Amino acid sequence: MARPFRFTHCLVCFLTLGSVFIPSLHASTHPPSSLALATVRAATVELGELPSLIEIAGTIQSKNSAAIAAKVTGIVTKVPVALGSTVKAGDLLVAISAGEITARVSQAQAQLTQARRNLERERNLLKKKASTEETVKTMQDQYNMALAGYNEAQSMLGYTSITAPFDGVITRKDVTPGDLATPGTPLLQLENNSRLQVRTSVPESLVLNIHPGDKLMVRVEAAHVLTQGRVAEVAPAADPNSRTAPVVIDLDSQPNLRTGQFARVLLSSEGSRGLLIPKSAVVPKGQMDRVFVIEDGRAYLRLVRTGLVYDGMIEILGGLSAGETVAISNNRLLFNGHRVQVQP
């Protein structure tokens, strides 16, 4: 289920909506008069548009992934790879012994040799006027059929050696020497971890705003990764049961990312309006967020309740009013009532 995504700080027992003053820190309390005048930059508390972020659960998967299975029935004789092995395209993964295929190759080779000998004999007889063109043509057809049978048997014999279709890592291994391999039964899982994707299901109310090529933020808590991905695929139809549509997002390679990890995709929904100030105006101290409001040439300490952080701005849920002026630089060493000069 999608849920709103908010960055909030917990304040203890002193916050209410609207402006909040600390009586003990009001304008009647000033720092020593000998304290130097502080020069600061300031910004106005503004009422602006706030994006609302929604988290959608997803799973990291490899862009190139293959379930390695046998095409023939036989006994596995060799598995030169282990779980986690890195392989190159063409490397041997599994060797299978199939005696009946070897026998078929030998039989097809003998038939091909016999057909070639018959064809050459009839051609020599035709040169001596001791055979006919029709007989030579028949021998040629028999030779072609024998050659096709031999090529087919050789192809089947090639299936007894399974090689890697691309560079990757063995992420699953369900076979050991001595096992019976049957057609279609997965033996290994091969994945290329250098090209990863996030697969997620987006609610139908949001998927219309997503298009291939769009950039979305992806957070993987287990890997401590917050990165930007590019939308690769958007399903043209929604699932009628879940009312969601599959979306695939390409990710850049990251050392800590692994296939199967849980990921969260951050999507913007319809925004709302709220109070915004530059993030640098907030001076955190423990669990409290503080700002310095500038009035009549002095900076007064104000406790605030913060919300969403977005694009260098932070939402103020309580403690300030629109139109007030706050210090945004040189504000970490200020005291309540500190005399300040605002830079133009």
C-alpha positions as CSV (number, residue, x, y, z in Angstrom):
1,M,0.0,0.0,0.0
2,A,1.3,3.5,-0.8
3,R,1.7,5.8,2.2
4,P,2.8,9.4,2.5
5,F,6.5,10.0,2.8
6,R,7.4,12.7,5.3
7,F,10.6,13.7,7.0
8,T,9.6,14.9,10.5
9,H,11.3,15.6,13.8
10,C,9.7,14.7,17.1
11,L,9.4,17.6,19.5
12,V,8.4,17.2,23.1
13,C,5.5,18.8,24.8
14,F,5.8,22.4,23.5
15,L,4.5,22.7,20.0
16,T,1.2,23.9,18.8
17,L,0.0,25.0,15.4
18,G,0.6,28.7,14.7
19,S,3.3,30.9,16.2
20,V,5.0,29.6,19.3
21,F,7.0,31.9,21.6
22,I,9.1,30.8,24.5
23,P,8.2,33.2,27.3
24,S,11.6,32.9,29.0
25,L,13.3,33.8,25.7
26,H,11.2,36.8,24.7
27,A,12.5,40.2,23.8
28,S,12.8,41.2,27.4
29,T,15.8,38.9,27.7
30,H,18.9,40.1,25.9
31,P,22.5,38.9,25.8
32,P,25.1,41.1,27.4
33,S,25.3,44.5,25.7
34,S,29.0,43.9,25.0
35,L,28.2,41.1,22.6
36,A,29.4,42.0,19.1
37,L,26.9,42.8,16.4
38,A,26.3,39.8,14.1
39,T,26.0,40.1,10.4
40,V,23.5,37.7,8.9
41,R,21.6,37.0,5.7
42,A,17.8,36.6,6.0
43,A,14.8,35.1,4.2
44,T,11.1,35.6,4.4
45,V,8.7,32.8,5.5
46,E,6.6,32.1,2.4
47,L,3.5,30.2,1.6
48,G,4.4,27.9,-1.3
49,E,3.5,24.7,-3.1
50,L,4.6,21.5,-1.4
51,P,5.1,18.2,-3.3
52,S,3.6,15.2,-1.6
53,L,5.8,12.1,-1.9
54,I,4.5,8.6,-1.9
55,E,6.5,5.4,-1.4
56,I,5.9,2.4,-3.7
57,A,7.4,-0.9,-2.7
58,G,9.6,-2.6,-5.3
59,T,12.2,-5.3,-5.8
60,I,15.6,-5.1,-7.4
61,Q,16.2,-7.4,-10.2
62,S,18.9,-8.0,-12.9
63,K,18.3,-6.6,-16.3
64,N,20.0,-9.7,-17.8
65,S,18.9,-12.8,-16.0
66,A,18.7,-16.4,-17.3
67,A,17.5,-19.7,-15.8
68,I,19.9,-22.3,-17.2
69,A,18.2,-25.6,-18.0
70,A,19.1,-28.7,-20.0
71,K,17.7,-29.4,-23.4
72,V,18.4,-33.2,-23.3
73,T,18.1,-35.9,-20.7
74,G,21.3,-37.2,-19.1
75,I,23.5,-37.6,-16.1
76,V,25.3,-34.5,-14.9
77,T,29.0,-35.3,-15.0
78,K,30.6,-31.9,-14.3
79,V,29.6,-28.6,-12.7
80,P,32.7,-26.3,-12.7
81,V,31.0,-23.3,-11.1
82,A,29.9,-22.6,-7.5
83,L,27.3,-20.2,-6.0
84,G,28.7,-16.7,-6.5
85,S,31.1,-17.6,-9.3
86,T,31.8,-15.0,-11.9
87,V,31.7,-16.4,-15.5
88,K,32.2,-15.1,-19.0
89,A,30.1,-15.7,-22.0
90,G,30.9,-19.1,-23.4
91,D,32.3,-20.6,-20.2
92,L,31.2,-24.2,-19.4
93,L,28.5,-24.3,-16.7
94,V,27.3,-27.9,-16.8
95,A,28.4,-31.1,-18.7
96,I,25.9,-33.9,-19.3
97,S,26.6,-37.5,-20.3
98,A,24.0,-38.8,-22.7
99,G,25.1,-42.2,-24.2
100,E,22.1,-42.4,-26.6
101,I,23.0,-39.1,-28.2
102,T,26.6,-40.2,-28.7
103,A,25.4,-43.4,-30.3
104,R,23.1,-41.5,-32.5
105,V,26.0,-39.4,-33.7
106,S,28.0,-42.5,-34.5
107,Q,25.1,-43.9,-36.4
108,A,24.5,-40.7,-38.3
109,Q,28.2,-40.5,-39.2
110,A,28.2,-44.1,-40.5
111,Q,25.1,-43.4,-42.7
112,L,26.7,-40.2,-44.0
113,T,29.9,-42.1,-44.9
114,Q,27.9,-44.8,-46.7
115,A,25.8,-42.2,-48.6
116,R,29.0,-40.4,-49.7
117,R,30.6,-43.6,-51.0
118,N,27.4,-44.5,-52.9
119,L,27.2,-41.1,-54.5
120,E,30.9,-41.2,-55.6
121,R,30.5,-44.7,-57.1
122,E,27.4,-43.7,-59.1
123,R,29.2,-40.5,-60.3
124,N,32.1,-42.6,-61.6
125,L,29.8,-45.1,-63.3
126,L,27.9,-42.2,-64.9
127,K,31.2,-41.0,-66.4
128,K,31.7,-44.5,-67.9
129,K,28.1,-44.5,-69.2
130,A,27.3,-47.4,-66.8
131,S,24.8,-45.4,-64.7
132,T,22.0,-42.9,-65.2
133,E,21.6,-39.3,-64.2
134,E,18.4,-40.3,-62.3
135,T,20.4,-42.8,-60.2
136,V,23.1,-40.2,-59.4
137,K,20.3,-37.7,-58.4
138,T,18.8,-40.3,-56.1
139,M,22.2,-40.9,-54.5
140,Q,22.6,-37.2,-54.0
141,D,19.3,-36.9,-52.2
142,Q,20.2,-39.8,-49.9
143,Y,23.6,-38.1,-49.2
144,N,21.8,-34.8,-48.3
145,M,19.4,-36.6,-45.9
146,A,22.3,-38.4,-44.2
147,L,24.2,-35.1,-43.9
148,A,21.1,-33.5,-42.3
149,G,20.8,-36.4,-39.9
150,Y,24.4,-36.1,-38.9
151,N,24.1,-32.3,-38.3
152,E,21.0,-32.9,-36.2
153,A,22.9,-35.5,-34.1
154,Q,25.8,-33.2,-33.7
155,S,23.5,-30.4,-32.5
156,M,22.0,-32.7,-29.9
157,L,25.5,-33.6,-28.7
158,G,26.2,-29.9,-28.3
159,Y,23.4,-29.7,-25.8
160,T,25.3,-31.9,-23.5
161,S,27.7,-29.0,-22.8
162,I,25.8,-26.0,-21.3
163,T,27.7,-22.7,-21.6
164,A,27.1,-19.2,-20.2
165,P,25.0,-17.0,-22.7
166,F,26.5,-13.8,-21.2
167,D,28.8,-12.5,-18.6
168,G,27.4,-12.7,-15.1
169,V,27.3,-14.2,-11.6
170,I,25.8,-17.6,-10.5
171,T,23.1,-16.6,-8.1
172,R,21.4,-20.0,-7.7
173,K,22.7,-23.5,-8.0
174,D,20.4,-26.5,-8.0
175,V,22.6,-29.2,-9.5
176,T,25.5,-31.4,-8.5
177,P,27.4,-34.1,-10.4
178,G,25.4,-37.3,-10.5
179,D,22.0,-35.5,-10.8
180,L,19.7,-36.4,-13.6
181,A,19.1,-33.5,-15.9
182,T,15.8,-33.3,-17.8
183,P,14.6,-30.8,-20.4
184,G,13.2,-27.6,-18.9
185,T,14.3,-28.2,-15.3
186,P,16.3,-25.2,-14.1
187,L,19.9,-26.1,-13.0
188,L,21.5,-22.6,-12.5
189,Q,20.5,-19.0,-12.3
190,L,22.8,-16.6,-14.1
191,E,22.5,-12.8,-13.5
192,N,24.5,-9.8,-14.6
193,N,24.6,-7.6,-11.5
194,S,26.2,-4.7,-13.4
195,R,22.8,-3.8,-14.9
196,L,20.1,-3.6,-12.3
197,Q,16.4,-2.6,-12.3
198,V,13.7,-2.0,-9.9
199,R,10.3,-3.6,-10.7
200,T,7.3,-2.1,-8.9
201,S,3.6,-1.8,-9.3
202,V,2.2,1.7,-9.4
203,P,-1.4,2.6,-8.5
204,E,-3.5,3.4,-11.6
205,S,-4.1,7.0,-10.2
206,L,-0.4,7.7,-10.5
207,V,0.8,5.7,-13.4
208,L,-0.6,8.1,-16.0
209,N,2.0,10.6,-14.9
210,I,4.9,8.3,-15.4
211,H,6.6,7.9,-18.8
212,P,9.7,6.1,-20.2
213,G,12.7,8.3,-19.6
214,D,11.4,10.0,-16.5
215,K,13.7,10.1,-13.5
216,L,12.5,8.8,-10.1
217,M,14.2,8.5,-6.7
218,V,14.8,5.0,-5.4
219,R,15.7,4.2,-1.8
220,V,17.2,0.9,-0.7
221,E,17.4,0.9,3.1
222,A,19.4,-2.4,3.4
223,A,22.2,-1.0,1.3
224,H,21.9,2.6,2.6
225,V,21.4,3.8,-0.9
226,L,19.4,6.7,-2.2
227,T,19.8,7.0,-5.9
228,Q,18.0,8.3,-9.0
229,G,16.7,5.8,-11.6
230,R,15.4,6.2,-15.1
231,V,12.0,4.7,-16.1
232,A,12.6,2.0,-18.7
233,E,9.1,0.4,-19.1
234,V,5.6,1.3,-18.2
235,A,2.9,-1.3,-18.7
236,P,0.1,-0.1,-21.0
237,A,-2.6,-1.9,-19.0
238,A,-3.4,-2.1,-15.3
239,D,-4.0,-5.3,-13.3
240,P,-7.8,-5.4,-12.7
241,N,-7.3,-7.2,-9.4
242,S,-4.8,-4.8,-7.7
243,R,-5.5,-1.7,-9.8
244,T,-1.8,-1.3,-10.4
245,A,0.5,-1.2,-13.4
246,P,4.0,-2.7,-13.5
247,V,6.8,-0.1,-14.0
248,V,10.5,-1.0,-14.5
249,I,13.3,1.5,-13.5
250,D,16.9,1.2,-14.6
251,L,19.5,1.9,-11.9
252,D,23.2,2.8,-12.1
253,S,25.6,0.2,-10.7
254,Q,26.2,0.4,-7.0
255,P,28.5,-1.8,-4.9
256,N,25.9,-2.6,-2.2
257,L,23.0,-3.3,-4.5
258,R,21.9,-6.9,-5.0
259,T,19.1,-8.6,-6.8
260,G,16.1,-9.4,-4.6
261,Q,16.6,-6.4,-2.3
262,F,13.6,-4.5,-1.1
263,A,13.4,-1.0,-2.6
264,R,11.1,2.0,-2.3
265,V,10.3,4.2,-5.3
266,L,9.4,7.8,-4.4
267,L,6.6,9.3,-6.5
268,S,5.1,12.8,-6.4
269,S,1.3,13.1,-6.0
270,E,-0.9,16.1,-6.0
271,G,0.9,18.8,-3.9
272,S,-0.4,21.1,-1.2
273,R,0.4,24.5,0.2
274,G,2.5,25.2,3.2
275,L,5.1,27.5,4.9
276,L,8.6,27.2,3.5
277,I,12.0,28.5,4.6
278,P,15.5,27.7,3.4
279,K,16.8,24.6,5.2
280,S,19.9,26.6,6.4
281,A,17.5,28.6,8.6
282,V,16.9,25.7,10.9
283,V,19.4,25.1,13.7
284,P,18.8,21.7,15.3
285,K,19.7,21.0,18.9
286,G,19.0,17.6,20.2
287,Q,15.4,16.8,19.3
288,M,14.5,20.5,18.9
289,D,14.5,22.5,15.7
290,R,15.2,26.2,16.2
291,V,15.2,29.3,14.0
292,F,16.0,32.9,14.8
293,V,13.3,35.4,13.9
294,I,14.7,38.9,13.1
295,E,12.6,41.8,14.6
296,D,13.8,45.4,15.1
297,G,17.5,44.6,14.6
298,R,17.5,41.6,17.0
299,A,17.3,37.9,16.5
300,Y,14.8,36.0,18.7
301,L,14.9,32.3,19.2
302,R,11.9,30.4,18.1
303,L,11.1,26.7,18.3
304,V,9.5,25.2,15.2
305,R,8.0,22.0,14.0
306,T,9.4,20.9,10.6
307,G,8.0,18.7,7.9
308,L,9.0,17.8,4.3
309,V,12.5,18.7,3.1
310,Y,12.5,19.4,-0.6
311,D,15.0,21.1,-3.0
312,G,16.8,23.0,-0.3
313,M,13.6,24.2,1.4
314,I,12.0,22.8,4.5
315,E,8.3,22.9,5.5
316,I,7.3,24.6,8.7
317,L,4.3,22.9,10.4
318,G,4.3,25.2,13.5
319,G,6.2,28.0,15.1
320,L,6.3,30.6,12.3
321,S,3.9,32.7,10.3
322,A,4.0,33.8,6.7
323,G,5.9,37.1,6.2
324,E,8.2,36.8,9.2
325,T,12.0,37.1,8.6
326,V,14.5,34.4,9.6
327,A,18.3,34.3,9.7
328,I,19.7,31.8,7.1
329,S,23.4,32.3,7.7
330,N,25.8,32.9,10.6
331,N,22.9,31.7,12.8
332,R,24.5,28.9,14.8
333,L,26.2,31.1,17.3
334,L,23.3,33.5,17.8
335,F,21.7,34.1,21.2
336,N,18.1,35.1,21.9
337,G,17.9,38.8,21.5
338,H,21.3,39.0,19.7
339,R,21.8,42.3,17.8
340,V,22.1,41.6,14.1
341,Q,22.7,43.4,10.9
342,V,21.0,42.0,7.8
343,Q,23.1,41.9,4.7
344,P,21.3,43.3,1.7
